[in-house]
Amino acid sequence: MDNTSVMVAALICYNCNTDDSQDCPNVTCPESYESCASTTFAAYALSKTVSYGRACAPSPSCISGSINLGLFQYTLNTKCCQGDLCNDQIIPEFQIDDSPNGNECFTCDGGDCTKKLTCVGDEDGCITSPDWANDNITAKGCTSSDYCLSLQNSNVFEISCCQGNLCNCDMSVEDCERLSEDGTPSTDATPVEDATSVAPENNSTEAVTVPPNNTDKSGVQGVLLLLGYVLSVLCVH
């Protein structure tokens, strides 16, 4: 019986941060990277920013989704494939379904983190960061759970994720109930991973709907950090 190990050729993928297909070199992937990926990252901040990337990728990196923090919004679309140089196409931006999905999350407007945001599409969770973009600004909002979890695990900056209506309320149960106009925040909210968050500063219950092209400086810095995360996860150096 032949016990000779079968050598599997390493995957080869395009690896670049550009939408120019003529200027995208290829690399040999590490053994643990079983896919090639194309990714499109969009940030709605002071203006819309779209960035592209192609690289080797492990399966956990093959995620798509959105994060809506009220004052600014991010989307990530990733397509993974198996086969040498299969990631030769630029993919479109992640398309957000604007239909409310019945979930709400608290969001922040300046120092007031008691406002409520209606989640849409696949935004099935809530996100909280006490130091969004490492800029000493508390941010909360709606998120696709897979997207939130991937950011949380990347340690780009401190993030906590949970599932359940208004689950990112970090006050007492009584205060959370008082802030809910037509029901109480979910008492069985499922945290993805424990993290420290900052308590809101006042008790306003006014709902807010903010167009995604309005933001402050934290949105701009968030673009750079989130883009850096996407590239650091996907790209092989």
Secondary structure, DSSP 4 states (H G I P E B T S, - for coil): ---PPPPPPPPEEE-BSSS-GGG--EEEPPTT--EEEEEEEEEESSSEEEEEEEEEE-GGG---EEEE-SS-EEEEEEEEE-STT---SPPPPPPPP-SEEEEEEEEEETTEEEEEEEEETT--EEEEETTGGGSS--EEEEE-HHHHHHHHHHTSS--EEEESTTTT--S-HHHHHHH-SSS---TT-EESS-------SS---------TT---HHHHHHHHHHHHHHHHHH---
